[in-house]
């Protein structure tokens, strides 16, 4: 468990960065071109729907990575993933893993599920970095100096999740937890499928940000790929800031910074705040659905005749 002082420091840092983004929104409010009276609510609704669909794909990727000996079925695995989202916000970050590991206690807990969680993080970061690299490779604007480091990170993270590369990690777990059953790595095809689901989820999240940009910055909205890359860049930086709950403030500052080449400071700050609100609403919806499924329990099978 992280020290409580680090958790408080992370929370303060996140709030400070979020306050900075809000300050820029107020400071450059004259740059805003949105007409609140004629705001396109269908676009806002479509952005939220895309973000909700992304949660479904991310949860499905988790199910693909779980070993058969620990899996509880797609429906329950997706629900457990969704419920663990609460730990991202309160108290934050590491506690999402604690919640999810606890939900698999009956199936072997950490010794069976922990390797899947590590692999999930590696693949998620790889997919996000890949989208950023694709954008930087196809544009002449923005932080192009990051292209090769980001592309290399995408490749290294993906390779690290493959069975051959993760074998030393399994050996380390066996030494740390003697006598415990450590799950073997899933087939490479399942790992690639999980990566594809992660990449598709990020694409939907990018569509969500793009739709918000069209609604909130009409005539100024960056292209889909720029919004997608900005969202992914913010996500990677947010995950790296491990002590900040849900990356709040860090993600928004990184997204606004990335889009600075395409959007003025005011609209970029507004879009970053709107993207956070949309993502949080989608995660809260996933959490509620997950709680409902978990409380309902697994489907009952008919009695044999």
C-alpha positions as CSV (number, residue, x, y, z in Angstrom):
1,X,0.0,0.0,0.0
2,X,1.3,3.5,-0.8
3,X,2.2,5.7,2.2
4,X,-0.7,8.0,3.2
5,X,1.6,11.0,2.8
6,X,2.3,10.1,-0.8
7,X,-1.4,9.8,-1.4
8,X,-2.1,13.2,0.0
9,X,0.8,14.7,-2.0
10,X,-0.6,13.1,-5.2
11,X,-4.0,14.5,-4.5
12,X,-2.6,18.0,-3.8
13,X,-0.6,17.8,-7.0
14,X,-3.6,16.7,-9.1
15,X,-5.8,19.5,-7.6
16,X,-3.1,22.1,-8.3
17,X,-2.8,21.0,-12.0
18,X,-6.5,21.0,-12.4
19,X,-6.7,24.4,-10.9
20,X,-4.1,25.5,-13.4
21,X,-6.2,24.3,-16.3
22,X,-9.2,26.0,-14.9
23,X,-7.2,29.2,-14.4
24,X,-6.2,29.1,-18.1
25,X,-9.9,28.6,-19.0
26,X,-10.8,31.7,-17.1
27,X,-7.8,33.7,-18.2
28,X,-8.4,33.0,-21.9
29,X,-12.2,32.9,-21.9
30,X,-12.3,35.5,-24.6
31,X,-11.0,32.9,-27.0
32,X,-14.0,30.7,-26.5
33,X,-16.3,30.5,-29.5
34,X,-19.0,28.2,-28.1
35,X,-22.5,29.5,-28.0
36,X,-24.0,27.9,-24.8
37,X,-27.5,28.8,-26.0
38,X,-27.2,26.7,-29.1
39,X,-24.9,24.0,-27.7
40,X,-25.3,20.7,-29.6
41,X,-26.5,18.3,-27.0
42,X,-26.8,15.4,-29.5
43,X,-23.0,15.7,-30.0
44,X,-22.5,15.8,-26.2
45,X,-24.7,12.7,-25.9
46,X,-22.8,10.9,-28.7
47,X,-19.5,11.7,-27.0
48,X,-20.7,10.2,-23.7
49,X,-22.0,7.1,-25.6
50,X,-18.6,6.6,-27.2
51,X,-16.9,6.9,-23.9
52,X,-19.3,4.4,-22.3
53,X,-18.7,2.0,-25.2
54,X,-15.0,2.3,-24.6
55,X,-15.4,1.1,-21.0
56,X,-17.1,-2.0,-22.4
57,X,-14.1,-2.8,-24.6
58,X,-11.6,-2.1,-21.9
59,X,-13.5,-4.5,-19.5
60,X,-13.7,-7.1,-22.3
61,X,-9.9,-6.9,-22.8
62,X,-9.5,-7.7,-19.1
63,X,-11.7,-10.8,-19.5
64,X,-9.5,-12.0,-22.4
65,X,-6.4,-11.8,-20.2
66,X,-7.7,-13.7,-17.2
67,X,-6.5,-17.3,-17.0
68,X,-9.3,-19.9,-17.4
69,X,-8.8,-21.0,-13.8
70,X,-9.7,-17.6,-12.4
71,X,-12.2,-16.4,-15.0
72,X,-15.8,-16.1,-13.7
73,X,-17.4,-15.7,-17.1
74,X,-17.5,-12.6,-19.4
75,X,-20.4,-11.0,-17.6
76,X,-19.0,-11.3,-14.1
77,X,-15.4,-10.4,-15.2
78,X,-16.7,-7.2,-16.9
79,X,-18.7,-6.4,-13.8
80,X,-15.7,-6.8,-11.5
81,X,-13.6,-4.7,-13.7
82,X,-16.2,-2.0,-13.7
83,X,-16.7,-2.0,-9.9
84,X,-12.9,-1.7,-9.4
85,X,-13.1,1.7,-11.2
86,X,-14.1,3.2,-7.8
87,X,-10.6,2.6,-6.5
88,X,-9.2,5.0,-9.2
89,X,-10.9,7.9,-7.5
90,X,-11.2,7.0,-3.8
91,X,-8.6,6.7,-2.4
92,X,-6.9,6.3,-5.8
93,X,-4.8,4.4,-8.4
94,X,-3.3,1.4,-6.6
95,X,-6.6,0.7,-4.8
96,X,-8.2,-0.1,-8.1
97,X,-5.9,-3.1,-8.2
98,X,-6.7,-3.9,-4.6
99,X,-10.5,-3.9,-5.3
100,X,-10.1,-6.1,-8.3
101,X,-7.7,-8.6,-6.7
102,X,-10.1,-8.9,-3.8
103,X,-13.0,-9.7,-6.0
104,X,-11.1,-12.8,-7.3
105,X,-10.2,-14.1,-3.8
106,X,-12.3,-17.2,-4.3
107,X,-10.6,-17.9,-7.6
108,X,-7.1,-17.7,-6.2
109,X,-6.8,-14.0,-5.8
110,X,-3.5,-12.2,-6.4
111,X,-1.5,-15.2,-7.5
112,X,-3.7,-15.9,-10.4
113,X,-5.0,-12.5,-11.3
114,X,-2.0,-10.2,-10.6
115,X,0.0,-11.3,-13.7
116,X,-3.1,-10.4,-15.8
117,X,-3.3,-7.0,-14.2
118,X,0.3,-6.3,-15.0
119,X,-0.2,-7.4,-18.6
120,X,-3.3,-5.3,-18.9
121,X,-1.3,-2.2,-17.9
122,X,1.5,-2.9,-20.3
123,X,-0.9,-3.4,-23.2
124,X,-3.0,-0.4,-22.4
125,X,0.1,1.9,-22.3
126,X,1.4,0.3,-25.5
127,X,-1.9,0.9,-27.3
128,X,-2.1,4.5,-26.2
129,X,1.5,5.2,-27.2
130,X,0.9,3.6,-30.6
131,X,-1.9,6.0,-31.3
132,X,0.2,9.0,-30.3
133,X,3.0,7.7,-32.5
134,X,0.7,7.3,-35.5
135,X,-0.5,10.9,-35.1
136,X,3.0,12.4,-34.7
137,X,4.1,10.4,-37.8
138,X,1.4,11.9,-39.9
139,X,1.5,15.6,-38.8
140,X,4.0,18.4,-39.2
141,X,2.7,20.1,-36.0
142,X,2.8,19.4,-32.3
143,X,5.5,17.8,-30.2
144,X,7.1,15.8,-33.0
145,X,10.3,15.4,-31.0
146,X,8.4,12.7,-29.0
147,X,7.7,10.5,-32.0
148,X,10.5,8.0,-31.7
149,X,10.5,7.8,-27.9
150,X,6.8,7.2,-27.9
151,X,7.0,4.7,-30.8
152,X,9.7,2.8,-29.0
153,X,7.7,2.8,-25.8
154,X,4.7,1.3,-27.7
155,X,6.9,-1.5,-29.0
156,X,8.7,-2.3,-25.8
157,X,5.6,-2.3,-23.7
158,X,3.8,-4.7,-26.2
159,X,6.8,-7.1,-26.3
160,X,7.0,-7.0,-22.5
161,X,3.5,-8.4,-22.3
162,X,4.2,-11.4,-24.5
163,X,4.6,-14.8,-22.8
164,X,8.3,-15.1,-23.6
165,X,9.1,-11.7,-22.1
166,X,6.9,-12.2,-19.0
167,X,8.4,-15.6,-18.0
168,X,11.0,-14.0,-15.7
169,X,8.1,-12.1,-13.9
170,X,6.4,-15.5,-13.3
171,X,9.6,-16.9,-11.9
172,X,9.9,-13.9,-9.6
173,X,6.4,-14.4,-8.3
174,X,7.1,-18.1,-7.6
175,X,10.1,-17.1,-5.4
176,X,8.1,-14.4,-3.6
177,X,5.1,-16.7,-3.0
178,X,6.4,-20.2,-2.6
179,X,3.8,-22.9,-2.7
180,X,1.3,-20.7,-4.5
181,X,-0.2,-21.4,-7.9
182,X,1.0,-18.8,-10.4
183,X,-1.1,-18.5,-13.5
184,X,0.7,-19.3,-16.8
185,X,0.7,-16.6,-19.5
186,X,-2.3,-16.6,-21.8
187,X,-1.8,-17.6,-25.5
188,X,-0.2,-15.0,-27.6
189,X,-3.4,-14.7,-29.7
190,X,-5.3,-13.7,-26.6
191,X,-2.7,-11.1,-25.7
192,X,-2.9,-9.7,-29.2
193,X,-6.7,-9.7,-29.0
194,X,-6.6,-7.8,-25.7
195,X,-4.2,-5.2,-27.3
196,X,-6.7,-4.8,-30.2
197,X,-9.6,-4.3,-27.8
198,X,-7.5,-1.7,-25.9
199,X,-6.6,0.1,-29.1
200,X,-10.3,0.1,-30.2
201,X,-11.3,1.5,-26.8
202,X,-8.9,4.3,-27.1
203,X,-10.2,5.0,-30.6
204,X,-13.7,5.4,-29.1
205,X,-12.4,7.7,-26.4
206,X,-10.7,9.7,-29.1
207,X,-14.0,10.0,-31.0
208,X,-15.6,11.2,-27.7
209,X,-13.0,14.0,-27.4
210,X,-13.4,14.9,-31.1
211,X,-17.2,15.2,-30.8
212,X,-16.7,17.4,-27.7
213,X,-14.3,19.5,-29.6
214,X,-16.8,20.0,-32.5
215,X,-19.5,21.0,-30.0
216,X,-17.4,23.2,-27.8
217,X,-15.0,24.7,-30.3
218,X,-16.9,25.0,-33.5
219,X,-14.7,26.0,-36.4
220,X,-11.6,25.4,-34.3
221,X,-11.9,21.7,-33.6
222,X,-8.7,19.6,-34.3
223,X,-9.0,16.5,-36.4
224,X,-10.0,13.1,-35.0
225,X,-6.4,11.8,-34.9
226,X,-5.2,14.9,-33.0
227,X,-7.9,14.5,-30.4
228,X,-7.2,10.8,-30.2
229,X,-3.5,11.3,-29.7
230,X,-4.0,14.0,-27.2
231,X,-6.4,11.8,-25.2
232,X,-3.9,8.9,-25.3
233,X,-1.0,11.2,-24.4
234,X,-2.9,12.5,-21.4
235,X,-3.7,9.0,-20.4
236,X,-0.1,7.8,-20.5
237,X,1.1,10.8,-18.4
238,X,-1.8,10.2,-16.0
239,X,-0.9,6.6,-15.5
240,X,2.7,7.5,-15.0
241,X,1.7,9.9,-12.2
242,X,0.9,6.9,-10.0
243,X,0.3,8.8,-6.8
244,X,-2.3,11.1,-8.3
245,X,-5.9,9.7,-7.9
246,X,-7.3,8.8,-11.4
247,X,-4.6,11.1,-12.9
248,X,-7.0,14.0,-12.2
249,X,-5.3,17.3,-13.2
250,X,-2.4,15.5,-14.8
251,X,-4.5,14.1,-17.7
252,X,-6.2,17.5,-18.3
253,X,-2.9,19.5,-18.3
254,X,-1.3,17.0,-20.6
255,X,-4.2,16.9,-23.0
256,X,-4.4,20.7,-23.2
257,X,-0.6,20.9,-23.7
258,X,-0.7,18.4,-26.5
259,X,-3.5,20.2,-28.4
260,X,-1.8,23.6,-28.0
261,X,-0.7,23.4,-31.6
262,X,-4.2,23.1,-32.9
263,X,-6.3,25.0,-30.3
264,X,-6.0,28.3,-28.5
265,X,-5.4,28.1,-24.8
266,X,-9.0,28.8,-23.7
267,X,-10.7,26.2,-25.9
268,X,-8.0,23.6,-25.2
269,X,-8.6,24.1,-21.4
270,X,-12.4,23.8,-21.9
271,X,-12.0,20.7,-24.0
272,X,-9.7,19.1,-21.4
273,X,-12.2,19.8,-18.6
274,X,-15.1,18.5,-20.7
275,X,-13.2,15.3,-21.6
276,X,-12.6,14.6,-17.9
277,X,-16.2,15.1,-17.1
278,X,-17.3,12.9,-19.9
279,X,-14.8,10.1,-18.9
280,X,-15.8,10.3,-15.3
281,X,-19.5,10.1,-16.2
282,X,-18.8,7.0,-18.4
283,X,-16.8,5.3,-15.6
284,X,-19.5,6.1,-13.1
285,X,-22.1,4.5,-15.4
286,X,-19.9,1.4,-15.8
287,X,-19.5,1.3,-12.0
288,X,-23.3,1.3,-11.5
289,X,-23.9,-1.4,-14.1
290,X,-21.1,-3.5,-12.6
291,X,-22.6,-3.1,-9.1
292,X,-26.0,-4.2,-10.4
293,X,-24.5,-7.3,-12.1
294,X,-22.4,-8.3,-9.1
295,X,-25.4,-7.9,-6.7
296,X,-27.6,-9.9,-9.0
297,X,-25.0,-12.7,-9.0
298,X,-24.2,-15.2,-11.7
299,X,-27.1,-16.4,-13.8
300,X,-28.9,-19.5,-12.4
301,X,-28.9,-22.6,-14.5
302,X,-32.0,-24.7,-14.9
303,X,-32.3,-27.8,-12.8
304,X,-31.4,-31.0,-14.7
305,X,-34.4,-33.2,-15.5
